[in-house]
Amino acid sequence: MSNETQAFQTWMCLICGWVYDEAAGAPEDGIAPGTRWADVPMNWTCPECGARKDDFEMTAI
């Protein structure tokens, strides 16, 4: 299944609970709406607590 047809997912920071929604992105943090988690830069950090991308887990909301 290609990224274009796959449903957007949400990812939650395991440290503080902040949620990244692929559909909404995080424009205030430089991530455009519609940006897939796989396309978020590896050096990106949680805007709430500074956790690394490795500290996030896919969640169903």
C-alpha positions in Angstrom: 0.0 0.0 0.0 1.5 3.3 -1.0 1.8 6.3 1.4 -0.8 8.2 -0.7 -3.6 5.8 0.0 -2.5 4.7 3.5 -4.5 6.3 6.3 -2.7 8.9 8.4 -1.4 7.7 11.7 -0.7 9.3 15.1 2.5 8.9 17.1 2.7 9.6 20.8 5.7 10.6 22.9 6.3 7.9 25.5 8.0 10.5 27.8 5.3 13.2 28.0 2.3 12.0 26.0 2.5 14.7 23.2 0.8 13.4 20.0 2.1 13.9 16.5 -0.8 13.5 13.9 0.5 13.0 10.4 -2.6 14.7 8.9 -2.0 17.9 11.0 1.8 17.8 11.0 3.5 20.2 13.4 3.7 23.5 11.4 4.9 25.5 14.4 7.8 23.0 14.6 8.6 23.0 10.9 6.7 19.9 10.0 4.1 20.5 7.2 0.6 19.0 7.5 0.5 15.6 5.7 4.1 14.7 6.6 4.4 11.0 7.3 6.3 10.0 10.4 8.9 8.2 8.3 9.6 11.6 6.6 10.1 13.5 9.9 13.8 14.1 10.2 15.7 11.7 12.5 17.1 14.7 14.4 13.7 16.1 15.2 12.7 16.2 18.9 9.4 16.4 20.8 8.4 20.1 21.1 7.1 19.5 24.6 9.9 17.6 26.3 12.8 17.3 23.8 12.5 13.5 23.5 14.1 11.9 20.4 12.0 10.4 17.6 12.9 7.0 18.9 10.9 7.7 22.0 7.6 7.8 20.1 5.2 4.9 19.4 2.4 4.6 16.9 -1.0 4.9 18.6 -4.5 4.5 17.4 -6.8 7.4 18.4 
